[in-house]
Amino acid sequence: MKYDLIVVGGGPGGLMAAKQAAEDGLKVVLVERKKNITEVARSCGEVFYIRKLSASKAGMHGDGYIEPVGVEIDDYKAKLLFPGPGFSLDFTGALKPYINWIEVSPSKHVIYRRKNYIWGFYYDKEAFLESLLDSAKKAGAEIVPGTIGMGAENTPDGVKVQVRGKSGEQTLEAKKAIAADGTGSLIVESVGLNKKRKILSPPMGMVEYELEGMEIDLPSCSWLQLCVPSINRLMTVFVGQRAGDRMFMATGAEETLQGIMKYPTFEPWFRNARIVKKTAVTAGGAGVRTPVKEPVEGNVLVVGDAGSPIETWIQGAVASAYMAVKAIEKELNGQKGNQEYIDWWQQAFYFMKPEYWRMVFGMFALANSWQTDEDVDFIYKLFQDKVGVPQIMVSQNLELIKEGRPELYERLKEGYKQAEQMMAMAAGG
Ligand SMILES: Cc1cc2nc3c(=O)[nH]c(=O)nc-3n(C[C@H](O)[C@H](O)[C@H](O)COP(=O)(O)OP(=O)(O)OC[C@H]3O[C@@H](n4cnc5c(N)ncnc54)[C@H](O)[C@@H]3O)c2cc1C
């Protein structure tokens, strides 16, 4: 066979897999749909999370990678540390700390999810991808841009991957393949792994603006979440850092971003602002699915978002890629690597844990229950300047809301009840 390994997808997961496999001496080819591999054409917060967020005292967040990671900084470069799998990556792109995470109501009442400690860094994803691509090429990986992996088929001694590129369709063969083609993965679908997954919601879209000249009157080095039901009842707007003095903001629909820019509380932030880039992303092909529980099917291993409900995070994509390559190397040497990879996957991601579903549905319970900007202002004022996670604070203090707003209390109670039911459904899936 010409190749030991075919990698489909050249995001963080795929590039890391190609780099690691090539450095370890495997013959590897990577196919990527985009012509310019390292261009970040999809929305992404570009945060490197250094706190074990899900289990921290401050509460829970996100669905990503929960093994500890670290950042070591010297004069010239940073080192991103992954002590779980046992590797590190040099990083020389833009890097900025996040020390606050602030939830903001329509009248600017604030709840701090995190306050005054470094819980993560903005890191330039394009620079990160460039460095992985560079290392993969140097180590001898064959990189084929502008080519789509259409599907994979296990054979008795390997795997065939159908690809379509400039010169039409062809079949590549290798001993092993890695599906790193992100959410809505064609490779995961083609090997049948989606049959065991439940669809939880329609695909979720995100739109993002990168802006110059935003003037925000809240503490710097903050990640913000703006919650304004009159503009979008179900989804908050995220605001975060970019290189130089640029910021970004992202949410489900472009009208929401436009609405925030004109909303009286936030309008002054945008008086001198200019949109310099717009990106979008849709998570989940047919819809947002429960995770792949066993990310190995025959000779195909799944890494990163290809196996997650929405996101493993960049750090989870690279960690899983490293672990998948190590599993493949063991299997090629006649040892058992696949089961180790499955076991690792099941403990490394928050979306594999029941608390994850509590967080997700708790969030929707809140969003489903409030209807007006006054509802949100009432709740955020009640917990003004406190440190914690709004959906948890509210669920634990419903009686406080009953006193001032009995009718909102009833709606919230009903919202949390529905959330419990959805959680039971997701946990059984
Ligand atoms: C709105 C939003 C904000 C986020 N913010 C953060 C954050 O702050 N920090 C963080 O760490 N993570 C964040 N994430 C998640 C992060 O972007 C992903 O978890 C990460 O990029 C996953 O990497 P991946 O390699 O698995 O998949 P992707 O990054 O999706 O890469 C998949 C690659 O495969 C290619 N591809 C797709 N289909 C095919 C095909 N059939 N054939 C060939 N190539 C194909 C795509 O073009 C792409 O290059 C965010 C996600 C979203 C949606």
Ligand as a Chemical Component Dictionary entry (heavy atoms), coordinates in Angstrom:
data_LIG
# 
_chem_comp.id                   LIG 
_chem_comp.type                 NON-POLYMER 
_chem_comp.pdbx_formal_charge   0 
_chem_comp.three_letter_code    LIG 
# 
loop_
_chem_comp_atom.comp_id 
_chem_comp_atom.atom_id 
_chem_comp_atom.alt_atom_id 
_chem_comp_atom.type_symbol 
_chem_comp_atom.charge 
_chem_comp_atom.model_Cartn_x 
_chem_comp_atom.model_Cartn_y 
_chem_comp_atom.model_Cartn_z 
_chem_comp_atom.pdbx_ordinal 
LIG C1  C1  C 0 -18.627 29.569 17.302 1  
LIG C2  C2  C 0 -17.532 28.689 17.768 2  
LIG C3  C3  C 0 -16.583 29.174 18.658 3  
LIG C4  C4  C 0 -15.527 28.355 19.071 4  
LIG N1  N1  N 0 -14.606 28.850 19.919 5  
LIG C5  C5  C 0 -13.557 28.078 20.308 6  
LIG C6  C6  C 0 -12.562 28.574 21.169 7  
LIG O1  O1  O 0 -12.625 29.696 21.629 8  
LIG N2  N2  N 0 -11.525 27.777 21.493 9  
LIG C7  C7  C 0 -11.424 26.506 21.027 10 
LIG O2  O2  O 0 -10.455 25.818 21.352 11 
LIG N3  N3  N 0 -12.347 26.019 20.209 12 
LIG C8  C8  C 0 -13.413 26.760 19.840 13 
LIG N4  N4  N 0 -14.366 26.281 18.992 14 
LIG C9  C9  C 0 -14.232 24.918 18.539 15 
LIG C10 C10 C 0 -13.096 24.707 17.546 16 
LIG O3  O3  O 0 -13.210 25.619 16.506 17 
LIG C11 C11 C 0 -13.165 23.290 17.046 18 
LIG O4  O4  O 0 -13.405 22.410 18.129 19 
LIG C12 C12 C 0 -11.885 22.874 16.337 20 
LIG O5  O5  O 0 -11.591 23.707 15.252 21 
LIG C13 C13 C 0 -12.038 21.439 15.882 22 
LIG O6  O6  O 0 -10.988 21.068 15.070 23 
LIG P1  P1  P 0 -11.168 19.893 14.029 24 
LIG O7  O7  O 0 -9.858  19.757 13.349 25 
LIG O8  O8  O 0 -11.751 18.717 14.683 26 
LIG O9  O9  O 0 -12.296 20.393 13.015 27 
LIG P2  P2  P 0 -12.347 21.705 12.086 28 
LIG O10 O10 O 0 -11.622 22.828 12.685 29 
LIG O11 O11 O 0 -13.768 21.873 11.728 30 
LIG O12 O12 O 0 -11.533 21.246 10.816 31 
LIG C14 C14 C 0 -12.075 20.353 9.881  32 
LIG C15 C15 C 0 -11.358 20.556 8.568  33 
LIG O13 O13 O 0 -11.803 19.582 7.640  34 
LIG C16 C16 C 0 -12.141 20.190 6.411  35 
LIG N5  N5  N 0 -13.165 19.350 5.819  36 
LIG C17 C17 C 0 -14.461 19.244 6.179  37 
LIG N6  N6  N 0 -15.073 18.289 5.468  38 
LIG C18 C18 C 0 -14.127 17.769 4.649  39 
LIG C19 C19 C 0 -14.139 16.719 3.698  40 
LIG N7  N7  N 0 -15.223 15.983 3.475  41 
LIG N8  N8  N 0 -12.985 16.448 3.043  42 
LIG C20 C20 C 0 -11.855 17.170 3.269  43 
LIG N9  N9  N 0 -11.792 18.160 4.170  44 
LIG C21 C21 C 0 -12.915 18.447 4.866  45 
LIG C22 C22 C 0 -12.593 21.588 6.773  46 
LIG O14 O14 O 0 -12.428 22.479 5.697  47 
LIG C23 C23 C 0 -11.650 21.903 7.943  48 
LIG O15 O15 O 0 -10.448 22.483 7.517  49 
LIG C24 C24 C 0 -15.443 27.051 18.589 50 
LIG C25 C25 C 0 -16.413 26.573 17.723 51 
LIG C26 C26 C 0 -17.458 27.353 17.332 52 
LIG C27 C27 C 0 -18.510 26.796 16.424 53 
# 
loop_
_chem_comp_bond.comp_id 
_chem_comp_bond.atom_id_1 
_chem_comp_bond.atom_id_2 
_chem_comp_bond.value_order 
_chem_comp_bond.pdbx_ordinal 
LIG C1  C2  SING 1  
LIG C2  C3  SING 2  
LIG C2  C26 DOUB 3  
LIG C3  C4  DOUB 4  
LIG C4  N1  SING 5  
LIG C4  C24 SING 6  
LIG N1  C5  DOUB 7  
LIG C5  C6  SING 8  
LIG C5  C8  SING 9  
LIG C6  O1  DOUB 10 
LIG C6  N2  SING 11 
LIG N2  C7  SING 12 
LIG C7  O2  DOUB 13 
LIG C7  N3  SING 14 
LIG N3  C8  DOUB 15 
LIG C8  N4  SING 16 
LIG N4  C9  SING 17 
LIG N4  C24 SING 18 
LIG C9  C10 SING 19 
LIG C10 O3  SING 20 
LIG C10 C11 SING 21 
LIG C11 O4  SING 22 
LIG C11 C12 SING 23 
LIG C12 O5  SING 24 
LIG C12 C13 SING 25 
LIG C13 O6  SING 26 
LIG O6  P1  SING 27 
LIG P1  O7  DOUB 28 
LIG P1  O8  SING 29 
LIG P1  O9  SING 30 
LIG O9  P2  SING 31 
LIG P2  O10 DOUB 32 
LIG P2  O11 SING 33 
LIG P2  O12 SING 34 
LIG O12 C14 SING 35 
LIG C14 C15 SING 36 
LIG C15 O13 SING 37 
LIG C15 C23 SING 38 
LIG O13 C16 SING 39 
LIG C16 N5  SING 40 
LIG C16 C22 SING 41 
LIG N5  C17 SING 42 
LIG N5  C21 SING 43 
LIG C17 N6  DOUB 44 
LIG N6  C18 SING 45 
LIG C18 C19 SING 46 
LIG C18 C21 DOUB 47 
LIG C19 N7  SING 48 
LIG C19 N8  DOUB 49 
LIG N8  C20 SING 50 
LIG C20 N9  DOUB 51 
LIG N9  C21 SING 52 
LIG C22 O14 SING 53 
LIG C22 C23 SING 54 
LIG C23 O15 SING 55 
LIG C24 C25 DOUB 56 
LIG C25 C26 SING 57 
LIG C26 C27 SING 58 
# 
